[in-house]
Amino acid sequence: MDGQYAMRTDLRSLEMLLAVVDQGSIGGAARALQVAQPSVTNRIKRLERHLGLTLIVRSPRGCRLTDEGVAVADWAREVLGASDQLETGVAALRRNHDSQLSVSASLTVAEYLLPRWLADLRLRSPETGVALRMCNSEQAAQDVLHGAADLGFIEGPRTTSGLHARVVAVDDLVIVVAPGHPWSRRRRPLTVAELAATPLIAREKGSGTRDTLDHALARAGAEGAAAPRLELASTAAIRTAVLTGQGVGVLSRFAISDDIRGGRLREVAVEDVDLRRRLRAIWRSGSQLSGPAADLTHCALQSSWGRPAQGRTHRPARTKAAKAAG
């Protein structure tokens, strides 16, 4: 048993690996972590020796992940996320809250919207404690339905019997590629058939992002879709895979708006496919939305941080009359 614990990968090494991925270079990672560059280099080398895998390929233009590195980076984000949840949970146990709210939220909402909403809730109701579970939309709906959560936030088009729902924000999905991908120089939008035939880097079935994409393609008349090139369980993992040139990804605009503005990712327009979606709060039917759950829903409705600027993700379908007139 002692040997098992001695062989565990340390969190700091995983943190440095993700810093290299996010910053694009070892030097950038060192600056972000405020450590010496050799410290990052040595940590990464030790991590590769420990795992017996090559994780990063270095070049004069920066660093990119190997296929094994993409998988390890995905798991590393989950491990560090679990560590953060541990620290948050322990801190919550130390506090004596007068009220407690249990929330299950899909990843996009939990990562990009809920922090702002929870900050507003703290100003509105400082005595309220919140226990948050991050999961996909299907799991969030089941948590609320079976009483494991007081309130849920989902991002897919599905509706679940036994739940009330209210739209609290809007989002749209974006097709993105790395700057070196051939589609980054494409001048005309993708057609429905081209998008459907492309093996994408996508979320797993049951996630709101995957459901939205599948429903959008079906509504646009696509006859089936290619199997995903990679099926990953988090937004961050898809972003990492696309950034490192693994293929074409589909992501929430909330997740990659900074990358598009900074030129790290390129958005690819799609014709006649509506990738907009509504993000919804959900609670059990037969129950009145009240107390902390009502307060948090109100914060979400009042927040402007849930209405991203529209990009060029899709072009609405034109009617036959309009096409004839054109």
N, C-alpha and C positions, 0 to 999 in steps of 0.2 A: 504493500500500500504506500509506504514512504517513497518507493521508487516511482510510483505513478504520479505523485504530486511533484516530485523533483523534475519530471519530464514535461510539466505543463508550460505552454508558451506564455511569456509574460506580456501583460497588457501594453506596456510602454513600446515594445517592439511592434505590436499591431498598430498602435497609434501612429508610429513613425511611418509604417508602410502606407497607411491611408493618407498621411500628410503628403507623401511623395506622389501618390495617385492624384490627389486633389490639386496640388500645386504644379504638377507636371515635371518636376525635377527635384533632385536631392538638395540643391541649393535653395530652391524655393521652400521646400519642407523645413530646412534648417532655419530659415528666416521666420517662417510661420510659427515654429515651435520655440524660437529664440534659443537655439542651441548651436554648437559648432557643427559645421558640415561633416567633418570626419566622424562625429558621434552618430549621425544618421547613417552614413555609409557603413560603419562597423555594425550597427544594430541590424540593418537590412541583411548584411552578409551572415551575421550570426543566426538570424531568423531563417534564412535559406538553408544554412547548414543543419539547423535544428530540424527543419521539416523535410530536408532531403529533396527540395524542389527549387528550380529557378523561377523566381517570381517576377523579376524586372529585367528587361533588356535595356541596356544603357547605350545612348548614342550621342553625338555632338548636339543634336537638336532636342535632347531631353530624355525622358524615360517612358517606356510603355510596358504594360503588363503582358505577361505570357498568358496563355489560356488557363494554366494552373493558377497564375497570379490573380486573374479575374475571380475565380472561385474562392481563393483564400481571402481576397479583399472583401467579397460579399459576406463570408462567414465572420471576418474580423469586425465588420460593421455591426453584425448581430451581437457578437460577444461584447463589444464596447457599449452597444446600446443596452444590453442586459446589465452591464456593470453600472451604467448611469441610472438604470431603473432601480438597481440595488441601493445605490447611494440616495436616490430620491425617496425610495421606500423607507429606508432607515431614518432619514430626516423626518418623514411624515410620522413615523412611529413616536418620535420624540415630542411631537407637537400635540397638544390637547385641543383638538378642534371641537367647537360646539356643534358643527354639522359636517357631514361627509357626503360627497357626491361621487358615484362610481360611473365612469365614462368609458365606453369602447368606441374607438375611432379608427377609420381607415387611414392608411399611411399618409396619403397626401394631406388630408385634413390635419392629422396629428402633427406632422412635421412642419407644415407651412402656414396653417391658419390658427390652430388651437393655442399656440403660445401667446399670440396677440389677444385672443378672446379670453384666455385665462388671466392675463394681466389686467384686462378690463374688469373681469369678475372679482379679482382681488381688491380693486379699488371700490367696487360696488358692494362687495360682501366679504370683508377681510377675514371673517371668522370661518368661512367655508373652506374645507379641505377637499381636495380632488384626488381620486385614485384613477389613473389613466392606463388603459390597456390599448396598445397599438396592434392592429390586425388588419385583415382585409375586410371588405364590405360585407361579405357573406357571414364571416365570423362575428362581426359587430352586430349584425341583425339577430343572429342566434343568441348572443349574449343578452341583448335587451329582451328578446322574446321569452327567454327562460329565467329572467330575473337576475342574471349575473351582473348586469349593468343597469343603472337608472336611466341613462341617456346614451344614445349612439349617434355617430355621424358617419354617413355612407356617401359614396360617390358614383355608384353605378345606376343603371336604369331600372334594375329589378325592384319589384315591390314584394314585401313579405306579408302574408296574411297574419293578422293579429297585431299589426303595428300601425300607429299613426306616423305621418311624415310631414315635414314642413321644409320648404326650400330656404336655405340660409345663405347660400353663396353660389356663384357661377364660376365655371372653369372651362378651358378647352384643352384638348389633347394636341400635341405637336409632334409631327414627324421630324426627327433630327438625325444629322450625320456629323461625323468629324470633318474638319476642313479639307482633309485629303481624300475624302470619298468622292467618286465621280458625280454623285447627285449634288454635291455642294456647288457645282458650277452649272447646274441645270437651269435653263431659262423658262421652260414651260412647266406647268403643274403636272403632277402625277395624275394618271387616270385611275378610276376605280379598279380596273382590271390589273394595272401595274402594281398598285398597292396591295391588292388581295393576293397577287402571285409572289410577293416578296417575303421571304422568311425574315421575320422581324425579331428584334430583341424585345421581349414583352414580359409582362407580369403573368402570374399563374392564373388558371381558371378560378373563378370565385372572387377575384379582385374587381373593384369598380372600374379600373382602367381597362382591363381585358374585356369586361362585359360591354363597356361603352364602345370600344373599337369593334367588337364582333357585331353589335347591334347596328352601328353606323354603316358597316360594310353591307350587312344584309339589307338595310333600308335603301342603300344606293344600288342594289341589284347585283351585288357580287355573288357569284356562284361558288361558294366555298372560299376558304382562305388557306394559304400555305401554312404548314406547321412552323412554329417559331424556330428561329435559329438558336436562340437561347431563351429559356424560360426562367426568370429570376424572381425572387420573392420580395424584392424591395426596390423602391424608386432609386435609391442611391446606387444599388448594384447595376441597374440598367444604365444610369448616367455614366458610371465608371466604364462599363463595357463600351459604350458609344464613344466616350472621350478617347479611349485607347484604340479606336479603329476596329472594333470587333464587328461592326455592322450598322444596320438602320434601327433606330429605337423609336418608341412611342412613349411620350412622357407628358405629365401635366405641365402647363406653362408656368405654374408657380415654381416648379422644381428647376427649370432651366432658363428662366428669363435672363438672369445675370450672365449665364454662359453664352447666350445668343448675343447679348449686348457687348460682351467682351470678345466675341469672335472665336470662342473656344468650341462652339457648336454652330451648325448652320441649319436653319429651318427650311424644310422642303414643303412647298405648297401642294395641296391636293385638290383636284377639281371634283365637284359634285358629291363630296362626302362631308357631312356635317358632324364634326368632332366636338361640338360643344356639349357640356353636361351640367346638370344641376347637382349641387351638393346639399344633402338633406340631413336635418336632425330627425331622429326617430325615437319613439317611446311606445310603451305597450298600450294597445287599445283598451278602453274601459277605465283608463287612469287619466287623471287631470294633470297636465303639465304645471307643476307648482314648485315652490321653494327654490333650492339651488339649481335644479334642472331648468326651471323657467328662467332664472336669472342668467344662466350661461347661454341659453337659446336667445334671449334678448340681446346679450352682448354680441353674439354672432350676427344677428339681424341688423344691429346698429353699426357694425364695423364696416368700413370701406375696404378693409383688407380681405377681399374675397371676390373682387371684381377686376380681374387682370385686364390690362389693355389688350385689345384684339390685335393679333398678328395676321399672318397670311396663311393660316393653317388650311383653310378650305375656301372654295368658291361655291356659292350656292348653286344648285341645279337650275338651269334655265328651262322655262316651259317651251313646248314646241312652237307656240305663237311667237314668243320672244326671239327664239332662234331664227324663225322665218323672217321676222322683222329686222333682225341684225344682218 
